[in-house]
Amino acid sequence: MSMRSTALALALLAGSTFSALAGEQYVDSSGYAVSGFDVVAYFDQEQTPIGTPQKAATRGKSAYTAEYNGAKWAFSTVANRDKFVADPEKYAPQFDGHCAYGVAKGGKVPANPNLWRIVDDKLFLNITKNVVTFWEEDVPGNISIATVNWNNLETKGSADSEIPQYDGPIGPADQ
């Protein structure tokens, strides 16, 4: 990416006031957004450098839930649930929990809760480890493209397939 296009992408991101939560939230067979993982807990974890896998996400518990964007969300603690309820747009993943790179490529596909990255205090999820590699080649550029694409995608229905290549738990820790 050239210096000019990098600067343009960063300027677009800095001035962006889009809401990536206006469509239908992705919910898999667990019946929970983000497969029952605690979206607030992502913000408490130390991120790894680009090109290295993130630490595993924290599973929520069915005793600590909230409703938002037409979906049920699970949290690992009451405090995390309360933080989410106070400001759900801060914690909910962008693009209604769909794969960020998929949105950059023009579609809605599921996202793996363990393939995450926080950029500019926003949570982004991706679908497979291979996709993460492509997404991380140009994170600002992919976010910029996905943000533009989201305007046409947000009102379309949610992805209705399960997360491919995902062998982790689905649903809160106590299910």
N, C-alpha and C positions, 0 to 999 in steps of 0.2 A: 504494500500500500504506500503510495507516495505521501510526502509530508503534507501536500495540499489536501489530498483526500482524507488523510487522518485528521487534519485540523477541521475539515468540513464535518466529518462524522462526529467528532467530539463536540463541535458547536451545535449540531443537531441534537445530540444527547443532552447537552447542558440546557438547551432551550426547550426541550421536550416536556410537555405537560400532559402527555397522553395517559389515558387510563387503560391498562392492559387487562382489565377485569370486567369488561362489559358483556361478554358473551357467556356461553354456558361452560361452567367449570368441568374440567376433565375429572371423571370419577371412574375408577376401575371396578372390578368385581368385588372389592372389599366393601364398597358402598361409601367410602370416604374419599375426600379430596387428598391428593398426594399419597395415596395408598395407606392412609392412616398415620403418616409420619408428622411429627411436630414441626410446623413451619417456623415457629418462633425460635426453636432451638438451633436452627441453621445460623442465626445471627449471633449466637454465643460461641460458635466453633471457630477456631483459627483456620483460615483458608490456606491451602497449599499453593505453591507457585503454579502458574500456567504450565501445562504439560505434565503435571503429576496428579494422580487421583486424589480426590477429596476424601476426608474421613467419612465413614458411614453416617447416614442420617439417624436421628433419634426417633424411635417409634413413640407414638402417642398411646394413650390409654382410653378405653371406651367410657371410663368414669369422668373424663375431662373433655367435654366436647362443646362445640359451638356450631351454629348454622350461619353460613355466609355464602352469597353468590349462588344460591340454590343447592348448596352442598353441605354435608356434615364434615367437620374437621375435628381431629383428635389431637390432644396435647399431652405431654409427659407430666406436667404439673398444673395445678390450679393457677399459679402465678403466670405461666405461659398462656393459658387459656384467657386469663383476664387481660394480658397485654394485647392479645389478638383481638379480643372483643372491643377494646378501646381504640384500636387503629388497624383494622383488618387489611386495608390497602398497603400498609407498610410491610406486612409479613407475607401476604398471599403471593404465590409465585406469579410472575408475569405471564401474559398470554393465557390466562385461565388454567395454568398448570400444564399446558401443552409444551412440547419440545421447542425450545427457542430457535434452534437451527432449522427445524421443520417449518416454523413460521417464516424464517428468513428465506426459505426456499419456496414459500407460497402455499403451505398446507398446514392442517392441524393433525398432529400425530401424538400418541401418548408420550409421557416423559417418565424417566426412571428417578425415583426419589433419592437415589444415591449418586446421581450424576448432576451435581449442582455447582453453582458459583454465584456469589453475591458481587454485583457490579453496581457502583454508585448507590449503595444501600437498597438494591432491589434483587430479589431472588429469581434466578433463571435455572431451569431444569432442561436436560436433554435426554434423548432416547436410548442411545447405545454408546459404548466407549469409543467406537470408530467415529461416530458423529461428534462427540466431544472434541476429538482431534481436529476435525474440520472447523468446528465452531471457534476453537481457541486459536486458529490461524489468524483470525481477525475479529476479535470480540467486539470492539466498538463498531466496526463496519457491519457485522452481522446483526447487532442490536439495532443499528440505524435502519437497515433494510427490513428487519422484522417489524419494527415500529410502523414503517410505512405500509407494509403488507397487512398488518393487523387491522387497519381501517377497512379492508375488504373482507377479512376473515372473521372478525369478532362476532358478527351476527349469524354466521353459519353454525350448524350444530357441532357439538363436541365430538372429538374422536370417539369411536365406539369399539375400539379393539383393545386388547390387553397389551401390556408393555412387553415388547420382544426382548429376548436375551436377558430377561430379569429372573433371577432365581432366588431373590430375597423374599422376606415375609411380606404378606399383603394383609393390611388391617392393623388395628392397634395391637399392642404387645400382649394384651390379655384375651385376645380372641382365639 
